[in-house]
Amino acid sequence: IISKLLVLIDKIPSLMDMYDDVSIFCEFLLEVKRYEELWLLIERMENLTKQAGITNMHLRVLRFKIQYYRALNDEPSYLQTSAEYFLLTEQRESENITMAKESIELRMDLERVKEKQTLIQEENKILLEKSEKDALTKLPNRYRLNDYSEIAFDRALKNGTTLAIEIFDIDCFKQYNDTYGHQSGDECLKKIAQLLHSLMEDGLFCARYGGDEFMIIYENMTDEEILQISRKLQNDV
């Protein structure tokens, strides 16, 4: 039976695919003291592990060699293989340390890349907000208004819902600016914007159209609801 198994193993295209099974077979051969067959397997396994450069597998082969030489009372070969096993163990430890260092360095590099990506994303977010927000009032600007209005029109058309646009300006704003100065005019615009920010919290879209002109988009609301909100805004202003 053992001879047949050896023939089958020898026909396997890649012994590496059945390395664990072959190792178990080696342990069996040791136990039944079939040292000649064991040595045939050890030689083939050693050649394959050296070619593959897999340290752990090579160490396993060396353990079988040590057990083999000890069983045959071959003292010189036993000592030489034990020394080889010790040196390879040290090499593995060195490789493990190197791999650990490389792993730490890789993790640190990934963390730095992640931090940089996060920073870039935050900067892009800030740039996007700046490109879509009015610097003075912090309301959506005309650029954002154009994008949103197209989406709102398409949505109303698709869903068959109502859509209303309100545009208003501040009465006598030029005279106010000329009388009290542009800084006071800016404060006036900010106060109007505060009211519109409150409306945005309720789900309406508000934007600064330009100068002292503002726009509100009402979606899926009745005429009565729109007029009620507009009149309240006028009274608050």
C-alpha positions in Angstrom: 0.0 0.0 0.0 2.8 2.4 0.9 4.5 1.8 -2.4 1.3 2.6 -4.3 0.9 5.8 -2.3 4.4 6.9 -3.1 3.7 6.3 -6.8 0.6 8.4 -6.6 2.3 11.2 -4.7 5.1 11.2 -7.3 2.5 11.7 -10.1 1.0 14.8 -8.4 1.7 17.8 -10.6 2.3 20.1 -7.7 3.3 18.6 -4.3 2.8 22.1 -2.7 -1.0 21.7 -3.2 -1.0 18.7 -0.9 1.9 19.7 1.4 -0.1 19.1 4.6 -1.3 15.7 3.5 2.2 14.6 2.5 3.5 15.8 5.9 1.0 13.6 7.6 2.1 10.7 5.4 5.7 11.4 6.5 4.7 11.2 10.2 3.0 7.9 9.4 6.2 6.6 7.8 8.2 7.6 10.8 5.7 5.8 13.1 5.9 2.6 11.1 9.6 2.9 10.6 9.6 2.9 6.8 12.7 5.1 6.7 13.6 4.3 3.1 10.3 5.6 1.7 10.4 8.5 4.2 13.7 9.6 2.8 12.4 9.6 -0.8 9.6 12.0 0.3 11.9 14.2 2.4 14.2 14.7 -0.6 11.4 15.7 -2.9 9.8 18.0 -0.3 13.1 19.7 0.4 13.7 20.4 -3.2 10.3 21.9 -3.6 10.5 24.0 -0.5 13.9 25.4 -1.5 12.5 26.3 -4.9 9.5 27.9 -3.4 11.5 29.8 -0.8 8.8 29.2 1.9 10.7 29.2 5.2 8.0 27.6 7.4 7.6 24.6 5.0 11.4 24.2 4.8 11.6 24.1 8.6 9.0 21.3 8.6 11.1 19.3 6.2 14.2 19.8 8.4 12.2 18.5 11.4 11.5 15.3 9.5 15.2 15.1 8.6 16.2 15.5 12.2 13.8 12.8 13.3 15.0 10.6 10.4 18.7 10.9 11.4 17.9 10.4 15.0 16.0 7.2 14.2 19.1 5.9 12.2 21.5 7.1 15.0 23.3 9.2 12.4 24.9 11.6 14.9 26.9 13.8 12.5 24.0 14.3 10.1 21.6 14.8 13.1 23.9 17.6 14.5 24.4 19.2 11.1 20.7 19.3 10.3 19.9 20.6 13.8 22.3 23.5 13.2 20.7 24.1 9.9 17.3 24.1 11.5 18.5 26.6 14.2 20.0 29.0 11.6 16.8 28.9 9.5 14.8 29.6 12.6 16.8 32.7 13.2 16.4 33.7 9.6 12.6 33.3 9.9 12.6 35.5 13.0 14.6 38.1 11.1 12.1 37.9 8.3 9.2 38.2 10.7 10.8 41.3 12.2 11.4 42.8 8.7 7.8 42.0 7.7 6.5 43.6 10.9 8.5 46.7 10.2 7.3 46.8 6.7 3.8 46.3 7.8 4.0 49.1 10.3 5.6 51.4 7.7 2.9 50.5 5.2 0.2 51.1 7.8 1.7 54.5 8.6 1.9 55.3 4.8 -1.8 54.3 4.4 -2.7 56.5 7.4 -0.8 59.5 5.9 -2.6 58.9 2.5 -5.9 58.6 4.3 -5.2 61.9 6.2 -4.2 63.6 3.0 -7.4 62.3 1.2 -9.5 63.5 4.1 -7.8 66.9 3.9 -8.3 67.0 0.1 -12.0 66.1 0.6 -12.5 68.8 3.2 -10.8 71.4 1.0 -12.9 70.3 -2.0 -16.0 70.6 0.2 -15.0 74.1 1.2 -14.2 75.1 -2.4 -17.6 73.7 -3.5 -19.4 75.6 -0.8 -17.5 78.8 -1.8 -18.5 78.3 -5.4 -22.2 77.7 -4.6 -22.6 80.2 -1.7 -22.8 83.9 -1.6 -19.9 85.2 0.4 -21.9 87.9 2.2 -25.2 86.3 3.0 -24.1 82.6 3.0 -27.2 81.9 0.9 -26.9 79.8 -2.3 -25.7 82.1 -5.1 -26.9 82.4 -8.7 -24.8 79.5 -9.9 -26.4 77.2 -7.3 -29.8 78.7 -8.1 -29.5 77.8 -11.8 -28.7 74.2 -11.0 -31.4 73.8 -8.4 -34.1 75.5 -10.5 -33.5 73.1 -13.4 -33.8 70.1 -11.0 -36.9 71.6 -9.4 -38.6 72.2 -12.9 -37.8 68.6 -14.0 -39.1 67.2 -10.7 -42.4 69.1 -11.0 -42.8 68.1 -14.6 -42.1 64.4 -13.9 -44.3 64.2 -10.8 -47.0 66.6 -12.0 -46.6 68.8 -8.9 -46.9 72.6 -8.5 -43.9 74.9 -8.7 -43.7 78.6 -7.8 -40.9 81.1 -8.1 -40.8 84.3 -6.0 -38.3 87.1 -6.8 -38.1 90.2 -4.6 -35.8 93.1 -3.9 -35.3 95.6 -1.1 -37.2 98.9 -1.5 -35.1 102.0 -1.7 -31.9 100.0 -1.1 -29.7 102.3 -3.2 -30.8 105.3 -1.2 -30.2 103.4 2.0 -26.7 102.6 0.8 -26.0 106.2 -0.2 -27.3 107.5 3.1 -25.8 105.1 5.7 -22.9 103.6 3.7 -22.2 100.2 2.1 -21.3 98.6 5.4 -24.8 99.3 6.7 -26.2 98.1 3.4 -24.3 94.8 3.9 -25.8 94.5 7.3 -29.3 95.0 5.8 -28.7 92.2 3.3 -27.5 89.9 6.1 -30.7 90.5 8.1 -32.8 89.7 5.1 -30.7 86.6 4.6 -31.3 85.5 8.2 -35.0 85.4 7.5 -34.4 83.3 4.3 -32.2 80.9 6.2 -35.1 80.2 8.5 -37.3 79.4 5.5 -34.6 77.1 4.2 -34.7 75.2 7.5 -38.4 74.6 6.7 -37.5 73.0 3.4 -37.7 75.9 1.0 -34.9 76.9 -1.4 -33.8 80.5 -1.2 -30.9 82.2 -3.0 -29.4 85.6 -3.5 -30.0 86.4 -7.2 -27.7 89.5 -7.2 -27.4 92.9 -5.6 -30.5 93.3 -3.4 -32.5 90.7 -5.3 -33.5 87.3 -3.8 -35.4 84.3 -5.0 -37.5 81.6 -3.4 -38.6 78.3 -5.0 -41.8 76.8 -3.7 -42.4 73.1 -4.6 -45.6 71.1 -4.2 -47.5 73.8 -2.3 -50.9 75.5 -2.8 -51.4 79.1 -3.7 -52.7 79.8 -0.2 -49.6 78.2 1.5 -47.3 80.2 -0.8 -49.1 83.5 -0.2 -49.2 82.9 3.5 -45.4 82.4 3.7 -44.7 85.4 1.4 -46.9 87.8 3.4 -45.2 86.6 6.7 -41.8 87.2 5.1 -42.9 90.7 4.0 -44.1 91.5 7.5 -40.9 90.2 9.1 -38.8 92.3 6.7 
